Amino acid sequence: MIRVLFVCLGNICRSPMAEAVFRDLVEKKGVANRFEIDSAGTSDWHVGKRPHEGTLNKLAQYQVGTEGMYARQLRKDDRDTFDYIVAMDSSNEQNIQERFGGSADHVFRLLDLVDGSLKDVPDPYYTGDFQETYDLVTEATQRLYEKIEREHGPFER
């Protein structure tokens, strides 16, 4: 089982979008049984809440499911539970490392996997641009899948 955790600040916009898009990707590839996928926030502001309406609307537009998704806060034990901990921006990455009490080499930013000058997924909570976030997350989660497949070998379908 390969465990992937997406992390942003509040766990209502970017990280649940990445979780849903990546889950949809592995389901379409027929390998969902090989993955455990979750998301979390570094803050506790929205614990127990559904994703932001803009996130839900954008995912619905692309027929990406969000069933059972509720915000939760990053836990210290996530360090050992997840194989890949994927931050949406550099601030999230720093907060994750601080929560874990030091450097965890399986923590990285999602856009580190994509060529380009943009390295932080813009937060649509502030920008209002859920399409930009969806486009970035879609491309980057495909690159994440390719990275995992390179590291774990091709998946049986």
HURA-V827726 format. One record per pair of residues at least 6 apart in sequence whose C-alpha atoms are under 7 Angstrom apart, sorted by the first residue. I is the first residue (numbers start at 0). GAP is how many residues later the second one is. Records with the same first field share a line. If there is no record, write none. Layout:
BEGIN
I->GAP + GAP
END
This chain:
BEGIN
0->33 + 34 + 35
1->32 + 33 + 34 + 81
2->32 + 33 + 34 + 79 + 80 + 81
3->32 + 33 + 34 + 78 + 79 + 80 + 81
4->32 + 33 + 34 + 77 + 79 + 80 + 81
5->9 + 12 + 13 + 32 + 33 + 34 + 79 + 80 + 81
6->8 + 32 + 33 + 34 + 79 + 80 + 81 + 85
7->6 + 7 + 32 + 33 + 34 + 79 + 80 + 84
8->32 + 33 + 34 + 83
9->31 + 32 + 33 + 34 + 35 + 36
10->28 + 29 + 30 + 60 + 61
11->38 + 39 + 40 + 59
12->38 + 39 + 42 + 111 + 112
13->74 + 109
14->24 + 25 + 73
15->23 + 35
16->38
17->119
18->18 + 19 + 20
19->44 + 45 + 46
20->43 + 117
21->119
22->14
23->40
25->6
29->127
30->124 + 126
39->31 + 32 + 33 + 34
40->31 + 32 + 33
41->31 + 32 + 50 + 53 + 54
42->30
43->29
45->25
46->24 + 25 + 26
47->22 + 23 + 24
48->21 + 22
49->19 + 20 + 21
50->19 + 20
53->76
54->75
57->72
58->6
75->23 + 24
78->21
82->23
83->22 + 23
84->21 + 22 + 23
85->21 + 22 + 23 + 24
86->6 + 21 + 22 + 23
87->21 + 22 + 32 + 33
88->20 + 31 + 32
89->19 + 30
92->15 + 16
96->6 + 7
109->30
110->8 + 9 + 10 + 29
111->7
112->27 + 30 + 31
113->26 + 29
120->12
121->11
123->6 + 9
148->6
END
